[in-house]
Amino acid sequence: LSCALVGSPIMHWLHGLRLIRSKMLSSSVRYSRFATTTLMVASLSNVAALSTASARLASILNDPTLITFDSPPSQTFDVIDPGASAAQFQDGSAVIAHVRRMGREDTKDAINRAHMALPDWRDKTTAAHRSGILSEWSKFIKESAEDIAKIMTLESGKPLAESRGEVNYGTSFLDYYAAEAIRPNSAGGGFISPTPFATPDGAPRGKMMAIHEAVGVCGLITPWNFPIAMITRKVGPALAAGCTCVLKPSELTPLTAIALETLAKRAGVPEGVFELVTADREMTREVGDELCTNSIIKKISFTGSTPVGKLLMKQSSDTMKRLSLELGGNASFIVFDDADLDVAVNAAMSSKFRNAGQTCVCSDRFIVHKSVEGEFVARLAEKVGQIKIGHGLEDGVAMGPVISNVPMKNLSKKVDAAISDGATCVIGGSPLVDLGPNFFEPTILTNVDTNSLIWCTETFGPVVAVKTFDTEDEAVT
């Protein structure tokens, strides 16, 4: 429930406003623009920066300028195609781009630029103007939808059909907040209401006026598994409300963010309003620390794991920042004895195997009534066996790889441990090494021990863990 509330458009819109007269402070979301060269890919003006990997990426795009810059940065990190084969990892062609490696000082500079841009964006633009820019940005993303989908698939591994769907999902947030920006309760608007106090004769005494206003510079940190939607869902309410922002995308999927930043500039987002900070895994900690401890930043919005969310909250406490945290889960999927099993199986397929099970709302724990377990598992296994697995750019592929080697190893260990604890592997259970080092079979485990890691912790992989129950109380406790 908390995930759904944090992620809902209404909640994010409310977080973008501050009640001034009533002294009630809400939160906002921020986004940032990146004002420096960030990426090396194929470009006629940048032949020296060309590599085999970058040429591979540029060759499939209709508009390589989405992620092409005139001069290479001095310090970079590699962006890897998680769906690459073992041979591609060995010969280096799994590297699809080299992105600028930024740190604390770069983050300070980005925050300062966003701070300098805030007065003009917040105080000297109308809601209609900001709404128009968001609509224009959405239009440009839609016009580049196929390129963005391909970029997303190459860096995240998800099938192209899912990436195309996410482009539509991502632009829907910009369209929504473009409309919200011009409502009477948007930034600059508000409401008037009677006070709860009464005069001696019982009539209302006075009125309260609340005016909504942008919070200020916001820091946004987004995950790899939804490279466009998590960005537009945070930046939409921020820009609509008059905030400026600094975005730190995942080090695993920075290319989609770079493409979005390029299109934001084309749509008319001014310099400094949308700052982008790209950092590898090593530099991410200091970038996050700067965002949380810098007093200019007034709001942090983060989507990711629970441990990191706790750390960001702790780091933000000294400056009393507002936070919106959408953290990990371990969702259950309960099948009762009177369920329509065809509906249940189709729902399980959608809920479990989207993005190879790597979303915070994917079902992990399948709690099935003992009387229908056999039939449910048999039907599900039949569907699972039909999943086409492969590189996301291949036709007909329904499931791609796990994002990288570390979660791949963790997933294998969890499955092996569950089987050692007494679980039965109905289908799958092993890495698909012939496809590449990051592919894992879609798997069904039954009789899973509730103390095993596969049950107690978020799986983030294509594994169905099944446990039976007799009574409703047993299922929900």
Salt bridges, closest charged atoms under 4 A:
ASP63 OD2 - ARG266 NH1 3.10
ASP78 OD1 - HIS98 ND1 2.93
ASP81 OD2 - ARG56 NH2 2.63
ASP81 OD2 - HIS391 NE2 2.75
GLU105 OE2 - LYS108 NZ 3.49
ASP106 OD1 - ARG100 NH2 2.89
ASP120 OD1 - LYS124 NZ 3.41
ASP123 OD1 - ARG122 NE 2.96
GLU136 OE2 - LYS139 NZ 3.26
GLU146 OE2 - ARG164 NH2 2.65
GLU166 OE1 - LYS158 NZ 2.52
ASP175 OD2 - LYS142 NZ 2.98
GLU180 OE2 - ARG183 NE 2.50
GLU213 OE2 - ARG18 NH2 2.76
GLU251 OE1 - LYS248 NZ 3.41
GLU251 OE2 - ARG281 NH1 3.75
GLU261 OE2 - ARG33 NH1 2.71
GLU261 OE2 - LYS265 NZ 3.89
GLU271 OE1 - ARG33 NH2 2.61
GLU275 OE1 - ARG113 NH2 2.87
ASP280 OD2 - ARG101 NE 2.57
GLU282 OE1 - ARG101 NH2 2.99
ASP289 OD2 - ARG104 NH1 3.04
GLU290 OE1 - ARG104 NH1 3.00
GLU326 OE1 - ARG233 NH2 2.03
ASP337 OD2 - HIS369 NE2 3.99
ASP342 OD1 - ARG379 NH1 2.62
ASP364 OD1 - LYS352 NZ 2.90
GLU375 OE2 - ARG379 NH2 2.22
ASP470 OD2 - LYS370 NZ 3.34
